[in-house]
């Protein structure tokens, strides 16, 4: 099957990309299309909604953190048995770091590399004809990025829609949909983005509502016609990260859900076995595993439960005496001595590392990171260079006395010093690894 593809992008964040992507994917699946999805940039939450909508995993495509061969492989795998690949963009279409020859992390990098057309979502609250000026600017900003259609979001009235559509018509770029202002279409949010897909008891009904809106408000035939063939040569590189063990104990529940699908899939393809367990259910890491991975998530929302999970904490401590344990972001917080939640309550954590974290005074830490590892660990050998990102609101209230885990720089190469901690077989950091810099 030869897949066609289209990128759903916008001038900026919170414009409605996820709403349009989910509506489009769900509606076309109901029509019998074999839809696959992907998400530009580092994001755990939106791909989980994609997966719920179409029933198959959605991958991340990050032009800064992923080497080109890995990108080619992931997009080829996603398109292999699809009739349509829908890629949801990140932030604004051209937003990224200083360009590295198509490795800026911007959604536009994917459009250029794979020749994919862009469906631009415009939030038109507070404007009418001025929307045409926005479209003109985006359409002419880069000749190698083709905008093939517009979807208007949060349209107030029929007159509002006509005013905007008529103004854009002069640009010869079709308006392929107009989504009304409707609070019933929005998903609730929290500090790291949307409330996770797994937490919605009514998710199926919400997705059906979006599909019905798409049938009424989007030109589904026009969008399908605007898509272009996906041309990607599958390179089949080695895994983005080498498997940290033959049998990997992976924490997996509402507190530990931030693990990239391409990592788990790469480990499995390399012959590793993934064994999940739930700290929130007071389960320890299975003893027949030879590595334990605590991914990020929302431990701060479940700190009280984790503090009283004696089987989990005792089993984790026994595991760490002889085998590697690694924590990313939320997992790193749980490996420390304690965590203060947003209300100021203190909760004892695993105590396998000496730091303590707090959400009492939240501070955003956000951006790409390049890390050189200072020791052997589940994410690589000493000296390995990895790319990934950091996104959290926690602060270190006690750095502890453990050895540092890695040296880090931001996406533009500015040194940020040392980060994370290591003690015996235990390592952890706020840094989320996406891939080795050079595969």
C-alpha atoms as one frame of an Amber mdcrd trajectory, in Angstrom:
protein
   0.000   0.000   0.000   1.293   3.441  -0.929   0.448   5.872   1.854  -0.293
   9.509   1.368   0.549  11.998   4.067  -0.376  15.411   5.388   0.884  17.564
   8.267  -1.536  19.363  10.578   0.256  22.543  11.696  -0.583  25.989  13.062
   0.922  29.447  13.598   1.459  28.639  17.293   0.574  26.462  20.257  -3.012
  25.999  21.479  -4.474  26.757  18.054  -6.367  23.448  17.747  -3.885  21.053
  16.098  -4.771  18.145  18.380  -8.509  18.712  18.000  -8.278  18.739  14.196
  -5.884  15.774  14.088  -8.125  13.618  16.282 -11.283  14.663  14.454  -9.729
  13.988  11.053  -8.158  10.633  12.018 -11.274   9.316  13.773 -13.656  10.380
  11.003 -11.514   8.925   8.215 -11.076   5.671  10.120 -14.882   5.434  10.356
 -14.963   5.843   6.564 -12.657   2.848   6.142  -9.326   4.594   5.612  -6.250
   2.911   7.119  -5.080   5.944   9.062  -1.774   6.151  10.917  -0.583   9.101
  12.986   2.631  10.657  14.244   3.558  13.645  16.389   6.297  16.138  15.572
   8.628  16.926  18.448   8.998  15.613  21.987   5.529  14.884  23.374   4.133
  11.965  25.341   0.523  13.036  25.751  -0.800  13.799  22.251   0.375  10.460
  20.745  -1.613   8.578  23.405  -4.765  10.338  22.165  -3.817   9.454  18.585
  -3.466   5.810  19.587  -6.862   5.843  21.287  -8.431   7.375  18.169  -7.098
   4.922  15.576  -6.157   1.850  17.634  -2.505   1.678  16.550   0.607   3.238
  18.130   1.575   6.784  17.183   5.275   7.659  17.027   7.236  10.862  17.587
   9.270  12.420  14.776  11.852  14.878  16.083  14.288  16.365  13.595  16.648
  17.740  16.258  16.853  14.771  18.600  16.617  11.960  16.038  19.295  11.208
  13.428  17.922  11.287   9.863  18.170   7.502   9.457  15.962   6.967  12.514
  13.422   9.494  11.220  13.323   7.719   7.857  12.789   4.371   9.542   9.995
   5.578  11.825   8.063   7.358   9.084   8.470   4.401   6.733   7.218   1.986
   9.391   4.244   4.236  10.128   3.309   4.483   6.452   3.972   0.846   5.567
   0.385  -0.429   5.863  -1.490   2.885   5.790  -3.554   4.726   3.227  -3.080
   8.053   5.057  -0.429   9.258   7.507  -1.459  12.312   9.547   1.395  14.085
  11.344   0.450  16.547  14.077   2.894  19.458  14.305   4.479  20.992  17.378
   4.186  24.669  18.447   4.151  26.945  15.379   4.980  25.550  11.931   8.424
  27.192  11.747   9.273  27.184  15.480  12.553  25.463  16.355  16.100  26.133
  17.461  18.847  27.680  15.308  18.763  25.679  12.069  21.184  22.811  11.598
  20.419  22.052   7.965  16.945  20.630   8.527  17.525  19.621  12.143  15.872
  22.516  13.955  13.090  20.499  15.552  10.486  22.550  13.673   7.486  20.930
  12.020   8.582  22.586   8.772  11.671  20.338   8.720   9.418  17.311   8.204
   7.470  19.049   5.441  10.710  19.800   3.579  12.411  16.449   4.134   9.459
  14.311   3.042   7.726  16.704   0.647   4.541  16.588   2.701   1.854  19.267
   2.364   0.614  21.296   5.324  -2.954  21.754   6.536  -2.791  24.985   8.531
  -5.127  25.369  11.520  -6.038  28.984  12.312  -7.636  30.028  15.591  -9.742
  32.957  14.373 -11.073  34.190  17.697 -10.784  37.984  17.722 -10.159  38.415
  13.977 -11.830  38.047  10.611 -10.228  39.340   7.378  -6.874  39.698   9.150
  -6.652  35.905   9.084  -5.824  36.209   5.373  -2.683  38.176   6.226  -1.568
  35.362   8.521  -2.141  32.812   5.778  -0.272  34.938   3.219   2.710  35.210
   5.553   2.893  31.487   6.247   2.316  30.543   2.600   5.171  32.732   1.333
   7.640  32.377   4.230   9.393  29.312   2.774   8.840  28.132  -0.790   9.821
  24.570   0.146   6.908  24.278   2.599   3.548  23.930   0.802   0.364  24.989
   2.564  -2.447  23.216   0.717  -5.434  24.059   2.862  -6.747  25.970   5.861
  -8.947  24.829   8.745 -10.533  27.655  10.705 -10.891  26.932  14.421 -13.245
  28.467  16.986 -15.471  30.150  14.416 -18.154  32.253  16.101 -20.990  32.596
  13.577 -21.796  31.871   9.936 -21.078  35.515   9.101 -17.700  35.199  10.839
 -16.895  32.130   8.745 -17.871  33.875   5.500 -15.793  36.977   6.259 -12.668
  34.916   6.932 -13.206  32.487   4.058 -13.828  35.222   1.501 -10.662  37.060
   2.558  -8.543  33.890   2.232 -10.099  32.996  -1.142  -8.024  35.693  -2.852
  -4.875  33.705  -1.956  -5.973  30.602  -3.918  -5.549  28.415  -0.825  -8.776
  26.548  -0.065 -10.494  26.648   3.308 -11.094  22.943   4.005 -12.976  23.265
   7.245 -14.410  25.548   9.902 -14.623  24.251  13.479 -17.156  26.086  15.673
 -16.522  27.453  19.139 -17.745  24.600  21.305 -16.488  23.846  24.783 -17.675
  20.248  24.385 -14.886  19.676  21.834 -12.075  20.713  24.206 -10.103  18.339
  26.424  -9.215  19.379  29.992  -5.608  20.354  30.681  -3.074  20.325  33.490
   0.468  21.645  33.904   2.201  19.353  31.360  -0.547  19.514  28.738  -3.802
  17.645  28.225  -5.062  15.330  30.946  -3.790  11.929  29.802  -5.908   9.823
  27.477  -5.952   6.916  29.933  -7.591   9.102  32.588 -10.734   9.853  30.538
 -13.576   7.452  31.293 -15.567   9.002  28.428 -12.777   9.108  25.834 -14.628
   7.001  23.267 -17.616   9.345  23.415 -15.353  12.385  23.101 -13.650  10.952
  20.022 -17.006  10.105  18.458 -18.132  13.693  19.042 -15.015  14.921  17.239
 -15.630  12.520  14.327 -19.202  13.752  13.991 -17.947  17.341  14.003 -15.459
  16.451  11.265 -18.211  14.975   9.112 -20.167  18.222   9.408 -17.399  20.816
   9.416 -14.372  19.478   7.515 -14.033  18.804   3.794 -12.705  15.278   4.310
 -12.565  14.555   0.582 -10.652  17.764  -0.071  -8.165  16.978   2.702  -7.572
  13.465   1.340  -7.050  14.892  -2.146  -4.525  17.407  -0.794  -2.331  14.712
   0.779   0.831  13.644  -1.062   2.680  10.310  -1.325   4.985   9.519   1.597
   8.500   9.030   0.240  10.853   7.696   2.911  13.623   5.137   2.560  13.640
   2.763   5.512  17.182   2.700   6.851  16.719   0.091   9.630  19.307   1.580
  12.012  20.177   0.079  15.352  17.824   1.059  18.207  17.614   4.706  19.225
  18.885   3.538  22.635  20.464   0.140  23.131  18.360  -2.175  25.321  19.259
  -1.606  28.982  18.860  -5.315  29.687  17.525  -8.591  28.318  14.426  -8.402
  30.556  13.453  -4.817  31.402  11.150  -4.090  34.346   9.193  -1.040  33.170
   7.019   0.905  35.646   3.707   1.557  33.919   0.628   3.205  35.426  -0.931
   6.660  35.862   2.195   7.905  37.695   4.711   6.431  35.209   3.480   6.709
  31.630   6.035   8.821  29.746   7.980   6.337  27.665   8.508   6.885  23.939
   7.038   4.117  21.750  10.074   4.084  19.459  12.304   3.204  22.427  10.198
   0.266  23.571   9.730  -0.950  19.996  13.468  -0.654  19.348  14.299  -2.682
  22.458  11.859  -5.398  21.442  13.221  -5.496  17.886  16.695  -5.934  19.396
  15.482  -8.997  21.323  14.731  -7.534  24.751  11.591  -8.392  26.729   9.547
  -5.686  28.459   7.855  -6.655  31.736   5.539  -3.985  33.146   4.651  -3.452
  36.798   2.627  -0.849  38.700   4.133   1.045  41.641   0.698   2.555  42.340
  -0.628  -0.986  42.833   2.299  -1.528  45.251   4.026  -3.939  42.877   7.833
  -4.309  43.082   9.946  -4.700  39.941   9.834  -8.384  38.921  12.822 -10.200
  40.352  13.513 -12.122  37.145  14.432  -8.891  35.324  17.971  -7.549  35.039
  17.180  -3.830  34.740  14.478  -1.507  36.086  13.277   1.658  34.311  11.096
   4.267  36.022   9.827   6.626  33.290   8.392  10.073  33.775   4.758  10.856
  34.391   2.830  12.406  37.257   4.230  11.053  40.549   3.403  14.402  42.182
  -0.312  13.636  41.747   0.121  10.255  43.440   2.845  11.025  45.957   0.792
   9.906  48.949   0.097   6.507  47.401   3.738   6.021  46.393   4.931   7.005
  49.870   2.888   4.192  51.427   3.671   1.574  48.735   5.935  -0.503  50.980
   6.179  -3.560  48.703   7.181  -1.368  45.774   9.773   0.608  47.720  11.225
  -2.444  49.478  11.381  -4.451  46.274  12.983  -1.553  44.400  15.674  -1.242
  47.094  16.442  -4.984  46.924  16.566  -4.858  43.126  18.999  -1.915  43.196
  21.532  -3.797  45.305  22.545  -5.966  42.360  20.978  -4.526  39.190  20.644
  -1.212  37.403  17.724   1.095  38.186  17.200   4.268  36.140  14.670   7.049
  36.593  13.701   9.767  34.098  12.104  12.980  35.349   9.172  11.685  37.438
  11.061   8.436  37.976  14.078  10.445  39.115  11.902  12.302  41.641  10.665
   8.998  43.077  14.227   7.686  43.456  15.064  10.648  45.733  14.562  11.145
  49.467  11.309  13.051  49.264   8.779  14.994  47.194   6.731  18.016  48.272
   3.432  18.234  46.409   1.679  21.389  45.197  -0.107  21.767  48.533   3.191
  21.688  50.440   2.754  18.216  51.930   5.987  16.225  52.189   6.083  12.598
  51.040   8.968  10.193  51.590  10.185   8.564  48.368  12.469   5.594  47.676
  15.630   7.168  49.143  17.947   5.438  46.667  19.385   8.834  45.674  19.977
  11.797  47.959  18.052  14.637  46.304  14.603  16.015  47.159  12.117  17.773
  44.870   9.189  20.132  45.303   6.126  21.392  43.417   5.219  23.938  46.086
   6.768  26.744  44.045   6.537  25.581  40.459   9.145  26.639  37.911   9.078
  25.616  34.268  12.152  23.803  32.928  11.767  23.266  29.191  14.025  22.650
  26.228  16.176  20.321  24.180  19.155  18.732  25.906  22.323  17.024  24.705
  23.890  14.865  27.406  27.291  13.219  27.731  27.059  10.384  30.231  29.579
  10.328  33.073  29.056   6.658  33.947  27.727   3.403  32.569  23.959   3.280
  32.913  20.815   1.812  31.361  20.667   4.642  28.810  24.246   4.194  27.602
  27.902   3.701  28.426  30.136   6.360  29.956  31.029   8.914  27.297  27.948
   8.259  25.162  26.212  11.371  23.820  22.415  11.391  23.754  19.805  13.869
  22.644  16.471  14.462  24.328  14.586  17.095  26.272  13.533  18.392  29.659
   9.975  19.430  30.562   8.896  19.701  34.184   7.805  22.112  36.891   9.656
  20.495  39.794  12.532  22.168  41.607  15.419  20.605  43.489  15.160  21.708
  47.117  18.085  19.481  48.116  20.672  18.424  45.532  22.056  15.638  47.729
  25.651  14.413  47.689  25.599  11.789  44.946  27.945  11.821  41.968  26.593
  13.643  38.888  25.110  11.535  36.124  25.746  13.571  32.963  27.040  16.816
  31.513  24.310  18.619  29.591  23.994  21.426  27.058  20.897  23.043  25.620
  19.776  22.610  22.022  22.114  25.336  20.798  25.173  23.902  22.553  25.321
  26.153  25.627  26.620  24.254  28.647  24.162  23.774  31.501  26.656  21.969
  33.734  26.110  18.603  35.379  22.746  17.015  35.977  21.187  14.020  37.683
  22.729  11.634  40.168  24.296   8.193  40.466  24.832   5.970  43.468  25.828
   2.345  43.033  23.546   0.789  40.443  21.031   3.650  40.652  20.963   6.569
  38.197  18.460   9.294  37.468  17.980  12.643  35.765  15.300  15.116  34.694
  16.544  14.540  31.112  14.273  12.433  28.822  16.422  10.501  26.325  15.145
  10.253  22.746  18.108   8.838  20.789  21.850   8.497  20.607  23.277  11.491
  18.765  24.963   9.323  16.137  23.445   5.948  15.319
